[in-house]
Amino acid sequence: MEERRLILEPFYLYPLEGDMLKYFVGREKELDYVIKTITMSNGEILGVVGTVGSGKTSFLNMVRERYWNKVGRSATKVEIRTAKSLLGGYVPNKSVELLLVDDVAYLDDRQAMEFYAKIYDISAKWRMNIVFTDKTHRSRDAERRRSWVITGRLLRMDLRTEDVVSLMKERFRRGGIEEVFTDDALEMIALRTGSNLREFLKYSKEVYVEHEGRGKIGKEEVVEIIKRVDTDLIENMDEVSRAIISVLLKKSSEKGGLNATMLLKYVRDELERNVSSSTLYDNLRYLLEDRFVIARRMGKDTIYISIHKILGIHIEIEELNHNFEMAF
């Protein structure tokens, strides 16, 4: 069991801390910038932004480790808290030099504004350095109102295809595990997941476990797992989400998709009932976040395309239940 755990360690999906920080790869420029900033000045506020699963919490844990290496390992000098704990009344001790705040991404815009005001007050009052994590998709109004906090002090965590491919290879090396993926196999996983680190590791692990001990893992093996995993996920979605995917698989191509007006029309036809535009957009938001659907700008319009069409992967969707009451 212990040997098996070590073999799968490079695929660890959750925030890295303690001994697992050996699998923290890259971000050296960002880390150097943060450590230099917070050791040379006081009262700094730095924002670390990226999508859920992009490695922000692991980055905070690494910042704590590097800071401890600089100033000495003292629990009184560094604290990690969640944003909700600050909003719930937590006040850091004056002796804290560095406050790391996670999970701002889970606050709505109103709560986020309250949080930004609070850390500004803490930083100004105690001359305390603060590093926090947040998402990138706040409303424009929220971004405008919070800009006085983070302008010029924003670090983005989102990765490119080449970043996650090299990261996976380095994780294998550090874990002492034979590198079995071909480059085009890893690139296919990166395209499916939008290079989101957590999702990339999840799909990579699925492929590895399925084909372990069978030699090199190529693009064909990856396609097979993507089809299986995504088909299962689609079958467990609600009726509208499944209809959106079904329509886009039929109507969109690798380069061309549907705008919202045409998509809504086809979804209504698919379900043989009325679907409101707000329901369509609510479902689209989740499908975009999970990368089942890709949005592209075309002139002044936004078009929506199936990720599986882009990847050239054929997905079968069971016939939709048109009886609305039975669907629930």
Buried (B, 14 or more C-beta within 10 A) or exposed (E): EEEEEEBBBBBBEEBBBEEBBEBBBBBEEBBEBBBEBBBEEEBBBBBBBBBEBBBBBBBBBBBBBBBBEEBEEEEEBBBBBBBBEBBEEEEBEEEBBBBBBBBBBBBEBEBBBEBBEBBBEBBEEBEBBBBBBBBBEBEEEBBEBBEEBBEEBBBEBBBEBEBBBBBBBBBBEBBEBEBBBBEEBBBBBBBBBBBBBBBBBBBBBBBBEEBEEEEEBBBEBBBBBBBEBBBEEBEEBEBBBBBBBBBBBEBBEEEEBBEBEBBBEBBBEBBEEEBEEEBBEEBBEEBBBBBBBBEEEEEEEBBBBBBBBBBEBEBEBEEBEEEEEEEE
